[in-house]
Amino acid sequence: SFTAQKYIEAIAKFKKIPPENSRFAQAQNYITRANQTLEINENLKQAQDLYNSGNNQQAIEWLDKISEEERKKRKVDELIKKISEVASSHNEAGELVEQGKILEAVARWNNVIRLESEPRNFFFQEATRYLEKLRPELEKREEEAKELFRSGYVLQSINPQKAVENWKRVLELVPPDNEYYLKAKKSLEKNQ
């Protein structure tokens, strides 16, 4: 893979070929292609820098400057899709927190991290920061879910209706992969 400097050096060498040389036309073709490659690489770099700093819309604008042929070769449309999905998940997570829908927000931020694993990326950093900020709330919810599940377990023979209410509340407090969510769901299936 050529670096930008190597392309520039190659262009300088090709420009030295005089018009009367039989390789002049070929050299002009190489110069054009090298300049196009430099421009595409610059667009990709600008887009990546903008995206990493959180400017997803501007990043997409830089990527849109790339020709259809090169877009296919370099999988630019896949990159645009990823940028859009990461930004969308990030924005949705923020809105969900404002609505008090913590578990859904956590799922969206985890999606951001799944899609964007580069620690220097703005969206990765934001998702990590928000998840860390929510950790105490999530731990509190897990503790409450644990108590509610255990209480429901004790109540199932004394007050089955209250036990079912407790288990349903557990499902609202913790994510579906949580131990108490799974236990509460299983208990609800057995007792309904």
Contacts in CASP RR format, 6 or more apart in sequence:
PFRMAT RR
TARGET T0000
AUTHOR 0000-0000-0000
METHOD contacts of the structure
MODEL  1
SFTAQKYIEAIAKFKKIPPENSRFAQAQNYITRANQTLEINENLKQAQDL
YNSGNNQQAIEWLDKISEEERKKRKVDELIKKISEVASSHNEAGELVEQG
KILEAVARWNNVIRLESEPRNFFFQEATRYLEKLRPELEKREEEAKELFR
SGYVLQSINPQKAVENWKRVLELVPPDNEYYLKAKKSLEKNQ
2 10 0 8 1.000
2 37 0 8 1.000
4 38 0 8 1.000
4 41 0 8 1.000
4 42 0 8 1.000
7 34 0 8 1.000
7 37 0 8 1.000
7 38 0 8 1.000
8 38 0 8 1.000
10 30 0 8 1.000
10 34 0 8 1.000
11 31 0 8 1.000
11 34 0 8 1.000
11 35 0 8 1.000
14 27 0 8 1.000
14 28 0 8 1.000
14 30 0 8 1.000
14 31 0 8 1.000
14 34 0 8 1.000
15 27 0 8 1.000
15 31 0 8 1.000
17 23 0 8 1.000
17 24 0 8 1.000
17 27 0 8 1.000
18 24 0 8 1.000
21 27 0 8 1.000
36 70 0 8 1.000
40 66 0 8 1.000
40 67 0 8 1.000
40 70 0 8 1.000
40 74 0 8 1.000
43 62 0 8 1.000
43 63 0 8 1.000
43 65 0 8 1.000
43 66 0 8 1.000
44 62 0 8 1.000
44 63 0 8 1.000
44 66 0 8 1.000
44 74 0 8 1.000
44 76 0 8 1.000
46 59 0 8 1.000
46 62 0 8 1.000
47 59 0 8 1.000
47 60 0 8 1.000
47 62 0 8 1.000
47 63 0 8 1.000
47 79 0 8 1.000
48 59 0 8 1.000
50 56 0 8 1.000
50 58 0 8 1.000
50 59 0 8 1.000
50 62 0 8 1.000
51 59 0 8 1.000
51 83 0 8 1.000
51 121 0 8 1.000
51 122 0 8 1.000
52 118 0 8 1.000
52 120 0 8 1.000
52 121 0 8 1.000
52 122 0 8 1.000
53 122 0 8 1.000
54 87 0 8 1.000
54 121 0 8 1.000
54 122 0 8 1.000
54 123 0 8 1.000
56 83 0 8 1.000
56 84 0 8 1.000
56 86 0 8 1.000
56 87 0 8 1.000
56 123 0 8 1.000
57 87 0 8 1.000
59 83 0 8 1.000
60 80 0 8 1.000
60 83 0 8 1.000
60 84 0 8 1.000
63 71 0 8 1.000
63 76 0 8 1.000
63 79 0 8 1.000
63 80 0 8 1.000
63 83 0 8 1.000
64 80 0 8 1.000
66 74 0 8 1.000
66 76 0 8 1.000
70 76 0 8 1.000
71 77 0 8 1.000
82 115 0 8 1.000
82 116 0 8 1.000
85 111 0 8 1.000
85 115 0 8 1.000
86 112 0 8 1.000
86 115 0 8 1.000
86 116 0 8 1.000
86 123 0 8 1.000
87 123 0 8 1.000
89 108 0 8 1.000
89 109 0 8 1.000
89 111 0 8 1.000
89 112 0 8 1.000
89 115 0 8 1.000
90 108 0 8 1.000
90 109 0 8 1.000
90 112 0 8 1.000
90 123 0 8 1.000
90 126 0 8 1.000
90 127 0 8 1.000
92 105 0 8 1.000
92 108 0 8 1.000
93 105 0 8 1.000
93 106 0 8 1.000
93 108 0 8 1.000
93 109 0 8 1.000
93 112 0 8 1.000
93 127 0 8 1.000
93 130 0 8 1.000
94 105 0 8 1.000
94 108 0 8 1.000
94 130 0 8 1.000
96 102 0 8 1.000
96 104 0 8 1.000
96 105 0 8 1.000
96 108 0 8 1.000
97 105 0 8 1.000
97 130 0 8 1.000
97 134 0 8 1.000
102 134 0 8 1.000
102 137 0 8 1.000
102 138 0 8 1.000
102 141 0 8 1.000
103 173 0 8 1.000
103 174 0 8 1.000
103 175 0 8 1.000
105 130 0 8 1.000
105 134 0 8 1.000
106 131 0 8 1.000
106 134 0 8 1.000
106 138 0 8 1.000
106 175 0 8 1.000
107 175 0 8 1.000
109 127 0 8 1.000
109 130 0 8 1.000
109 131 0 8 1.000
110 127 0 8 1.000
110 131 0 8 1.000
112 123 0 8 1.000
112 124 0 8 1.000
112 126 0 8 1.000
112 127 0 8 1.000
113 124 0 8 1.000
113 127 0 8 1.000
113 128 0 8 1.000
113 131 0 8 1.000
116 123 0 8 1.000
116 124 0 8 1.000
116 127 0 8 1.000
117 124 0 8 1.000
118 124 0 8 1.000
119 125 0 8 1.000
119 128 0 8 1.000
141 173 0 8 1.000
141 174 0 8 1.000
142 173 0 8 1.000
142 174 0 8 1.000
142 178 0 8 1.000
142 180 0 8 1.000
144 173 0 8 1.000
145 169 0 8 1.000
145 170 0 8 1.000
145 173 0 8 1.000
145 174 0 8 1.000
145 178 0 8 1.000
145 180 0 8 1.000
145 181 0 8 1.000
145 184 0 8 1.000
146 180 0 8 1.000
148 166 0 8 1.000
148 167 0 8 1.000
148 169 0 8 1.000
148 170 0 8 1.000
148 173 0 8 1.000
148 180 0 8 1.000
148 184 0 8 1.000
149 166 0 8 1.000
149 167 0 8 1.000
149 170 0 8 1.000
149 180 0 8 1.000
149 183 0 8 1.000
149 184 0 8 1.000
149 187 0 8 1.000
151 163 0 8 1.000
151 166 0 8 1.000
152 162 0 8 1.000
152 163 0 8 1.000
152 166 0 8 1.000
152 167 0 8 1.000
152 187 0 8 1.000
153 163 0 8 1.000
153 187 0 8 1.000
155 162 0 8 1.000
155 163 0 8 1.000
155 166 0 8 1.000
156 163 0 8 1.000
156 187 0 8 1.000
156 191 0 8 1.000
160 191 0 8 1.000
163 187 0 8 1.000
163 191 0 8 1.000
164 188 0 8 1.000
164 191 0 8 1.000
164 192 0 8 1.000
166 184 0 8 1.000
167 184 0 8 1.000
167 185 0 8 1.000
167 187 0 8 1.000
167 188 0 8 1.000
167 191 0 8 1.000
168 184 0 8 1.000
168 188 0 8 1.000
170 180 0 8 1.000
170 181 0 8 1.000
170 183 0 8 1.000
170 184 0 8 1.000
171 181 0 8 1.000
171 184 0 8 1.000
171 185 0 8 1.000
171 188 0 8 1.000
174 180 0 8 1.000
174 181 0 8 1.000
175 181 0 8 1.000
176 182 0 8 1.000
END
